[in-house]
Amino acid sequence: MQSILDTPVLVLNRLWQAVNTCSARRAFTLLYQGHAQVVSADNSQGFMTHDFSSWQDFSRRNPDGGEMVNTISMHIRIPRIIVLLLFDRLPKKEVKFTRHNVFERDKNTCQYCGKTLSRELLNLDHVLPRDRGGQTTWENIVCSCIRCNTRKGNRLPHEAGMALVKKPKRPKWQPFLNISLSAHPHDSWKHFLDIAYWNVELGDG
């Protein structure tokens, strides 16, 4: 049976960038040791931070605002977000070359006719066809509607009298944390993360 102390807590570095999750048990340890502070939402001021002592006081004043850990000496709320006081690095993670992320880059919009459609009505097109040496890369794959894909066929866009809405490029997105669905992200995390669902990486294989 899972303990309340196993509740996932979002971890921010000192630049307030999401870098990981940890258990509430680990969060309390970092808080008590002075290595982290709790981040709580304040409707009028945005976000507030608390050290261990002020989090105890906050818990006493707001006992109904969240799950509590009760001991002989104190009652303290489970933190949902903590910010590390020293760590300022962000794990390096390239944007994976997947079908999902190509759709994200192109905003579910056909790069030939400019129509935005549901993903069921879109596919991926090699700008330079594969049998003419085209690679399966960020720079040669675009989102295309079925009609435009059929019209273009095995030709270059200009050969089919078509033009790209924009030249395909490798996206320059900020890295973000990929939280497992089993972690059940808390509502308070939404300000700090985008939840991504990675598919199998694309390739010529």
Buried (B, 14 or more C-beta within 10 A) or exposed (E): EEEEEEBBBBBBBBEBBBBBBBBBBBBBEBBEEEEBBBBBEEEEEEBEBBBBEEBBEBBEEEEEEBEBBEEEEEEBBBBBBBBBBEBEEBEEEEBBBBBBBBBBBBEBBBBBBEEEBEEEEBBBBBBBBEEEEBEBBBEBBBBBBEBBBEBBEEBEBEEBEBEEBEEBEEBEBEBBBEBEEEBEBBEBBEBBBEBBEEEEEBEEE
